[in-house]
Amino acid sequence: MTRKDRTEGIYSRREVLDESERRQYYLIQLKELLQYAYRYSEDVKKRFDRAQFQVEKFRTLTDLKHIPILKKKELIFLQSMGPRLGGLLTKDLGELKRVFLSPGPIFDPEDRGEDYWGWTEGFYAAGFRSGDLAQVTFNYHLTPAGLMFEEPLRNLGCATIPAGPGNTATQLDIMAKLRVTGYIGTPSYLMHLAQKAEETGINLRKDLYMEVAFVTGEKFSEKMRNTLEKKFDCIMRQGYGTADVGCIGYECYHKNGLHVANRAFVEICHPDTGIPLKDGEVGEIVVTAFNKTYPLIRLATGDLSYIDRLPCACGRTSPRLGNIVGRVDTTARIKGMFVYPHQVEQVMARYEEVKRWQIEVTNPGGIDEMTLYIEASNFKRDEELLHSFREKIKLRPVLKVLAPGSLPPQMRPIEDKRKWD
Ligand SMILES: [Zn+2]
């Protein structure tokens, strides 16, 4: 079977604007967004007024820094402040297409417009082409990922298999029988599929037909990419985004960092002050997607990265984010899910015999593993605790019960010991 060319081309002319066109484009988009949001979002109006930020005085891109940043964690509180998700939305909930719920808990609205989550250009850059049959292994209910990634595939003329997570044997069976060409999911799940396949005697290159994989939701190392690309003989590219805003960046064929999506303006800021940093300096990713329905202006994602503006061989002119180098706070993204210490605390509060706890994250063989250490004497409610943990956090840790006084006196609630190379 001849393979498609997945290495060249662009999806939209916006990806190749020259420098002054790009500045002009950002300026127009931001001006429109700020005016609209100030007029129709109660929360934006309140925030701008409090900061004495006048929309009509927004003239250059650097003026954006006068708007205080919005921390992702604030959304939990703000959304509970009244109708229209606490005034963050510019229309009523019933006028939308869907509303999801992500851990936090944070509601994620989806409007009815074309390419709402904005991943289409990113999927094209990753190498998806018309006629692909793609298996989507993200969750399809409550959280947005599964349905979010259906959208770009439909726009590019691909068919999907809404597989969702789990059922590894069935997933492999589908991939072989239907000659699936594309994978969408976390890198660790693709690694898991590869391992299971090899254990059961499936030859990844001969029995499967994978040509392109789009991964997100986890840190992704070059070592893991090389291993999986070789195993499957496929192109594997990653995207970066959040359940609040959708696509923020994506890799092209040349693996030069994450091209910032043309639907958003991205700044790298000092995590405490919100002041934009220079190109190359590491800081928090602050994103303003041009979304008039849910205008999260200057949303601080909590992820750390830096900006690179050197030209890329693919011809796209958007600035690029370097690797995601870490998280601003103790919040850890494990198997694609944000795990917040305060959520763990809420679970532990139900077990008075648990004196102290700590989560340790490791990634032996590139797969995230979470161990929950608890200090308790004579603890007998292991299964019950694991059940309530899973209900709240959506992940199942390995539980290790320690004698009281075993954990260090000074410790982080989540100790991230994952290695990336
Ligand atoms: Zn590129």
Residues whose N, C-alpha, C, O or C-beta is under 5 A from the ligand:
A	BS01	ZN	C252 H254 C312 C314 R316
